[in-house]
Amino acid sequence: MAEACAQIQERVSDVLGLVLLDIVEGSAMEALQSMGQLISKRPISFDSVEAAIHWHVKSRTISNLDSARVSVPPLLVQEGTRFLWRTELASTEPYWSGWFTGLSAKFLACRTAKALVLAGTDRLDTALTIGQMQGKYQLTVFPDVGHCLHEDAPEKLAVLVIDFWQRNDRADILRSVKKVGQR
């Protein structure tokens, strides 16, 4: 995410802004220790898509039933009469540390408007706490949602992202300003 922002700015064009959803380097790195155990507790398969949706809501992986009905079916593949996970998360373990190491510094270093949306302030690490106090990014906390805040509060997040975009979109500011020598 932060690395992609820098590469896009370097190779393609400006980036209007960057919004990071409920991921913080410090807490992510701490959580990696228990990820294997967490994944092992997931059902291997489901009898139906509806059963998978029910499991996501019951386990509070996704709290919003309407959202789960949309996002859970693509997570599954049907094999015979069973529904299995499309992606075997345990097989991605070698990459986990690399996804999060240095994330806070990379986020703060992006040369664009930045917003961090969290489900709780307890997730802030030291670098992000300092960056927030220095006004380097917009911090918004959705206290009544889980880690999948885009699933649990889609309308609230959509409003936040649209407001962020409108506040940072500078495309129209210079349209009425004439260039040197222009009448």
N, C-alpha and C positions, 0 to 999 in steps of 0.2 A: 504494500500500500504506500508507505512513505518512500520506498525505493522507486516504485513505479512513478510516483509524482515527480521525483527529481529527474528521472529519465525522460518522461514526457516533456517536462519543461526544457530539458537540454536538447532533445531531438525533434520535437514536434511543435509545441506551442505553449502558450501560457496556460496555467491551470487556475481556474476561477477560485477554487477552494477545495479543502480536504476535510471530510467528516469521518471521524473514527468512532465506531460503535462498540461500546462496552468491552474494550480490550486495553489492558494496561500491562506493560512489561513485567513489573514486579509481581503482581498477583498472578499473571499468566505463568510465569516461571515457577512460582510456588505451587500452582495447581497441577503442573506437569507430573509431579511426584505421585499424584493420586489418579491420574488420567487412566492408566491401565486398569486399575480397580473399577473405576467408573464405567469404562467401556465393557468390562467383563460382566457387569450387572445388567447390561442391556439385553433384551430378548434377542435370540438369534434369528427368529422368524416370527411371523404373525399369521393367523388364520385368514385375515382379511385386512384390507386397507383401513376399514373402520376400527379394527382392533388396534392397529398401529397409531391411528389418530387418538384413540382413547388412552393408550399407553403414554403418549407424549403429554397429554393434558393431565393425566393422573400423576405422572412423575414430575410435573411442573417444568418439564423441558420447554414447553410452550404453554402459556396460561390462557391464551385466547383461542377458543374452540374454532371460531370462524377462520382464523389465520391458519390453524393446524390443518383444517380441511383443505386449504389451498397448498400449503407447503410440504406436508408429509407425503402425499402420493408420489411425487418425483424422487423421494429418497429411497423408494422401494422398487424391486423388480420381482415379477412373478415367476416362480419356478414350480411347475406343477400346480398343486393346490395351496402352496405356501407363498408368502411374501417375505423376501429377504432384503437386507440392506443393499443398496446399490454400491456403496463404497464401504470397504472394510477398514474402519478407522484405525484399527491396531496396526495395519500395514503402513500407515503414515508416520508412525512413531519416530523413525530416524530424522524426520524433518521438523518435529515440534520445536525443539530448542532454537533452531535457526529462524523459525517464523517470528519468535518473540525477542531474541537477544538484540539489544540495541534499539528496540522499537520506540521507546520514549524519546531518545535523542534524535532518531531519524524523523519522527513526527515533528518535534520542535524545530528541527533544522529546515523543514520544507519552507520554501519562499513563496507562500501563498496564505490566504486566510485559512484558519484552522478552527475546527470545532471538535470537541470531545463530548460524546453523550454516554453517560454512565447510568447504571442501575443503582449505584450507591457510591458515596464519596469515600468509603473505606477502600475502594479499589485504587485510589490515586497513589502513585509511588512518589518518591522524593523529587525526581526531576520534573514530573508533571505538576506537583504541588508548587514548586518554585516557579515554573513556567506560567502557571495560572495566576499566581500572585503578581507576576511581571506583566500580565496582560498579553501573553503570547498566543493565546487561543481562547475561544469561547467555551466555557464549561457549562453543561446542562446535565442535571440529574433527574431521572425519572424514578422516583423512589418506590413506586408500587408495581414494578415490573421485574421480570427475571433477566437472565443473561441475554435472552433472545428478545431484546426490547423492540426490535423492528417487527417482531411477531406479536408481542404482547400489547403494543401501543402504536400500531401503524399510522393511524390518523395523526396522533400527536407528533410522531417523528416526521411525517410528511410536512406538517405545518412548520416544524423547526427547520427542516432542510430548505423549504421554499423561502422562508424568511431569511435564512443564511445566504442563499443564492441572491435574492433581491438586494440585500444589504451590501453584498460584495461585488455585484455585477457592475462593472465600470464601462461597459461597452457603449452606452448612450451618452456618457458625460461629455465627451469631446466632439460629438457630432455637430453641435451648433457652433463650435469654435472654428474660426477660419484659419487656414494655414498661412504662413508668411507669404505675401504676394497674392493671396486670393482675395477676391472682392466679394 
